[in-house]
């Protein structure tokens, strides 16, 4: 996936949920990053690096991660569950749409 594909998939998936009041997305060369706000104190921080393949989604409540899904070359795909966001649980690879679907489930349960 390239930066354009990531940005398009992410914006489409976030819009489909109807849960976000605004999205701030920036691209810089091979990197896309930003935030999608549910409300001011609850937002999704996201990051994608086309070169390394690194992908990070962190739901932030207040000033702490409350849930997340990441991929990096060191730990592979892993989940930071809402029950214990500091833990790393290995998971199978997911598409951007699948990640946002899981996020939607978490948000609807809050």
C-alpha positions in Angstrom: 0.0 0.0 0.0 1.2 3.5 -0.7 0.4 6.8 1.1 -2.4 7.7 -1.3 -4.0 4.3 -0.9 -3.7 4.5 2.9 -5.2 8.0 3.0 -8.1 7.1 0.7 -8.9 3.8 2.6 -8.7 5.6 6.0 -10.9 8.5 5.1 -13.5 6.3 3.5 -13.6 4.0 6.5 -13.8 6.8 9.1 -16.5 8.6 7.1 -18.5 5.3 6.9 -18.6 5.0 10.7 -20.3 8.4 11.2 -18.6 8.7 14.6 -15.9 11.3 13.8 -16.5 15.1 14.0 -13.3 16.0 12.1 -10.1 14.5 10.7 -6.7 16.1 10.3 -4.5 14.1 7.9 -1.0 15.2 6.8 1.2 13.5 4.2 5.0 14.1 4.0 6.7 12.0 1.3 6.2 8.3 2.3 4.5 9.1 5.6 0.8 9.9 6.5 -0.2 10.8 10.0 -2.9 12.7 11.9 -5.9 12.5 14.2 -9.6 11.8 13.8 -11.7 13.3 16.6 -14.7 11.6 18.1 -14.8 14.6 20.5 -12.0 16.9 21.8 -10.9 14.5 24.6 -11.3 11.3 22.6 -9.5 10.9 19.3 -7.7 8.4 17.1 -4.0 9.0 16.4 -2.8 7.3 13.2 0.5 6.8 11.4 1.6 5.1 8.2 5.1 4.8 6.7 5.1 3.4 3.2 8.8 2.6 3.3 8.9 0.6 6.5 5.3 -0.6 6.4 4.8 0.7 9.9 1.2 1.3 10.8 -0.1 2.6 14.1 -3.6 3.3 15.3 -4.1 4.5 18.9 -7.4 5.6 20.5 -6.5 8.3 23.0 -8.8 9.2 25.8 -7.7 12.2 27.9 -3.9 11.8 27.6 -3.6 8.0 27.5 -3.9 5.3 24.9 -7.1 3.3 25.6 -6.9 0.9 22.6 -4.8 0.4 19.6 -3.6 -1.7 16.7 0.0 -1.5 15.3 2.3 -3.2 12.8 6.0 -2.8 12.9 9.0 -5.0 11.7 10.0 -5.9 15.2 6.7 -7.0 16.8 4.5 -7.7 13.8 0.8 -7.1 14.0 -0.5 -6.6 17.5 -3.4 -5.3 19.5 -3.4 -3.0 22.6 -6.8 -4.1 24.1 -9.0 -1.7 26.0 -8.8 -3.9 29.0 -5.0 -3.5 29.1 -3.7 -1.0 26.5 -0.1 -1.4 27.5 -0.1 -5.1 26.5 0.8 -6.4 23.1 -1.4 -9.3 21.8 -0.3 -10.8 18.4 -3.0 -10.7 15.8 -3.3 -11.5 12.1 -2.8 -8.8 9.5 -5.7 -6.4 9.0 -6.8 -4.0 6.3 -7.4 -0.3 7.2 -11.2 -1.0 6.9 -10.9 -4.0 9.3 -9.0 -1.9 11.8 -11.6 0.9 11.7 -14.4 -1.7 12.1 -12.7 -3.0 15.2 -12.3 0.6 16.4 -16.0 1.3 15.8 -16.9 -1.7 18.0 -14.6 -0.3 20.8 -16.1 3.2 20.5 -19.7 1.9 20.6 -18.8 0.0 23.8 -17.5 3.1 25.6 
